[in-house]
Amino acid sequence: MSYSDITLVCRDCNSRFLFTAGEQQYYATHGLTHQPSRCPSCRAQRKSQQGYGNSQFGSREPSAGPRAPREMHQVVCSTCGRETEVPFAPTPGKPVYCRDCWEEKRGSRSYGAPAGYRSDTRF
């Protein structure tokens, strides 16, 4: 399908802005059916005011504010015996490694996955 630039009017500031052919193609390929109703600057302002757009996960949901500090757990490395902190609750009976041992173990595998890792595992 061929697209051409369209001039739209922002619903917030009533200024005219261009909805380019490239943007229209992007909207179409991503299944977005409506044209934007706000100009780029009003969209950016609205996103920043409402806390939209968690950049780490691409979320479009409003955030509840700053993320809480990650809970760290004290463990003993299964390989070297050093005390270390990990950002997850260890599972009893499963090995836990310090950063150095993890990097060494991870580097020894040709595809970079830890032992026992299955790509079809759902989290």
N, C-alpha and C positions, 0 to 999 in steps of 0.2 A: 504494500500500500504506500502511496506517496503522500507526504505531509508537507505543509507549507506553514510558515510563521503566522501566528494569530495574535492580534492585540487584544488583551483582556483588561478589565477594570477591577482593581482591588476592592474587596468588600469592606475593608477596614479604613483605608486612607483615600480611596477613590482615585488613586493615581493609575495611569495606564502602564501596563507591563507586557513584555513580549513572551508568549508561549511558543518557543522555537520548535522547528520541525524535529530537531534532535530530542527535545524534551517530550514531545508528543510520541515519538517512537519509543522512548524509554517507558513512558506510561503504558503504552500498548503492550510492550513485551513483558511488563510486570503485572499485567491484569488490572491496571488502574483505569477505571471507566470514566471518571469525572475529571474535568479540567480543573486546574488549581483556581481557587477563588481569592487567594491572597497573593500579593506581590512577594518576591523573594525576601525583602527586608521585613515585611510584616510577618511572614512565615517564620523567619529566624527569631524575631522578637517574641512571637507567641510560644515557640518551642522553648526558648530560654526562660520565659516567665512560668511556664507550666511544668518544666522539668522533663520534657519529652526527650526521647532519644538516648537511651543508655548506649554509649558508643561501643562498649565492649561486646554487647550481644545484639546490637541493632534493634533493640526493642522500641516499639512505638507507644508503649504504655507509659502513663505518667509515673515518674519515680516518686518514692515516698521521702525523698530528701537524700542527704549523703548516706552512703553505705556504712553500716556499722563495722567497726574493726573486726577483722577476721579472728576467730577464736583459735588459739594455738594450743597444741597438746604436747606435753613433755614425754619423750620416749627415749629408749636406748636403741641405737643402731644394731640391727641384727648381724651385720658383718664385722664392724670394728669395735663395737661396745661403747662408743661415745654417746653422751647425752646430746639430744638435739630436739628441735621443735618441728612439728608438722602441722599443716593446716586442716587436718582431718582427724576424726576419732579412729584410732587404730582398731582393727578387727582382731580379736583374740585368735592366736594360732597362725596369723599371717605375718610375714617378715615386714619390717619397717626399716628404711635406710636413711642415713644422714645424706646431705646434699652430695658430698664427695663420693660416697659409695654408690649412690643412685646414678650419678653421672658416669662413673666407671662401669657399672653394670649395664647401663643403657647404651654406652658407647660400644660395648662388646657385642651387641646384637646388630645384625646387618640391617634390619629395618627399623630400629629405634624403639621397638615396643618392649615393655617389661615382660618377664617370664609369665606365662599363664594368661597373657592378654588375648582376648578374642575380639576381632573387629565387629562381630555381630552382637556384642554385649550392649544392652540398652541401659542407660543410666536414668 
